Amino acid sequence: MFSVELERLRVVAQRVVRGLWRYHKGWALPAEAAVEAFAMEDLERLDEGSLGAALRIVGGLEGAPFHLVGDGRAFRYCFAPRPSEGPQVSAWVLDFYESSRFLCLTATEEMREAALKRAS
């Protein structure tokens, strides 16, 4: 077992989601689109409104298949676009090395700002 630096992996997860979005959707997320990455333990720190919004978006992940890179031990992911929430809205689960799991959400900048206002 090895330790990981979660903040560095959060940044990596955000970049990976942008790349996978382009791969799966065929177009890049706009630069102003928000991509948030949460280590699973981060979810405990979200305020009730933000957690509720995240869980609503994540609900679409139920039953989504995992995509494996290689044998899946180093990296695997699943995702669910949420077009009913907006064209840039999606939920992702990224697993790194079978030990670090991240929940990632994409959204418009306006949605992100509204969530930040609720949190403050």
C-alpha positions in Angstrom: 0.0 0.0 0.0 1.2 3.5 -0.7 0.0 7.0 0.2 -1.2 9.5 -2.3 -1.3 13.2 -2.2 -5.0 13.9 -2.7 -4.8 17.5 -3.7 -2.5 16.6 -6.6 -4.8 13.8 -7.6 -7.8 16.2 -7.5 -6.1 18.4 -10.2 -5.2 15.3 -12.2 -8.8 14.1 -11.9 -10.1 17.4 -13.2 -7.8 17.3 -16.2 -8.7 13.6 -16.9 -12.4 14.4 -16.9 -11.9 17.2 -19.5 -9.9 14.8 -21.7 -12.4 12.0 -21.3 -15.3 14.4 -22.0 -13.7 15.3 -25.3 -13.1 11.7 -26.1 -16.6 10.6 -25.4 -18.6 13.7 -26.6 -16.4 14.8 -29.5 -16.1 18.4 -28.3 -14.2 20.1 -25.5 -15.8 21.5 -22.4 -15.6 25.3 -22.6 -12.8 26.7 -20.5 -15.3 28.4 -18.2 -17.1 25.1 -17.5 -16.6 24.0 -13.9 -15.0 20.6 -13.2 -15.0 19.7 -9.5 -13.3 16.6 -8.2 -14.0 15.2 -4.7 -12.1 12.4 -3.0 -14.7 10.2 -1.4 -13.8 11.6 2.1 -14.4 15.2 0.8 -18.1 14.4 0.4 -18.5 14.5 4.2 -17.5 18.1 4.2 -20.1 19.4 1.7 -22.9 21.5 3.0 -26.4 20.0 2.8 -27.4 21.9 -0.4 -24.3 21.1 -2.3 -24.3 17.5 -1.2 -28.0 17.2 -2.3 -27.2 18.7 -5.7 -24.2 16.4 -6.2 -26.2 13.3 -5.2 -29.0 14.3 -7.7 -26.4 14.5 -10.5 -24.7 11.3 -9.4 -27.9 9.4 -9.4 -27.4 8.9 -13.1 -24.3 6.9 -12.5 -26.3 3.9 -11.2 -25.7 1.1 -13.6 -23.2 3.0 -15.7 -20.5 0.6 -16.9 -16.9 1.0 -15.9 -14.5 1.7 -18.8 -11.1 0.0 -18.1 -7.8 1.4 -19.2 -5.6 -1.7 -19.7 -6.7 -4.3 -17.1 -8.4 -1.5 -15.0 -6.0 -1.9 -12.0 -4.3 1.4 -12.7 -7.3 3.3 -13.9 -11.0 2.8 -14.6 -13.9 5.2 -14.8 -17.6 5.5 -15.4 -19.7 8.5 -16.3 -23.2 9.7 -16.9 -24.1 12.8 -18.9 -27.0 14.8 -17.5 -28.5 16.7 -20.4 -31.7 17.4 -18.5 -29.6 19.4 -16.1 -27.7 21.2 -18.9 -25.4 20.4 -21.9 -22.2 20.6 -19.8 -23.5 18.7 -16.8 -22.2 15.2 -16.0 -21.0 12.9 -13.2 -17.9 10.8 -13.2 -16.3 8.2 -10.9 -12.5 7.8 -11.4 -10.6 5.0 -9.7 -6.8 5.3 -9.6 -4.8 2.3 -8.6 -7.7 0.6 -6.9 -7.1 2.8 -3.9 -8.2 6.4 -4.7 -11.7 7.0 -5.9 -12.9 10.4 -7.0 -16.4 11.8 -7.8 -16.2 14.5 -10.4 -18.9 16.8 -11.6 -19.0 19.0 -14.6 -21.3 22.0 -14.7 -21.7 25.5 -16.1 -19.9 28.3 -14.3 -23.3 29.7 -13.3 -24.2 26.5 -11.5 -20.8 26.4 -9.7 -21.2 30.1 -8.6 -24.7 29.3 -7.2 -23.4 26.4 -5.3 -20.6 28.5 -3.8 -23.2 31.2 -2.7 -25.2 28.5 -1.0 -22.2 27.3 0.8 -21.2 30.7 2.2 
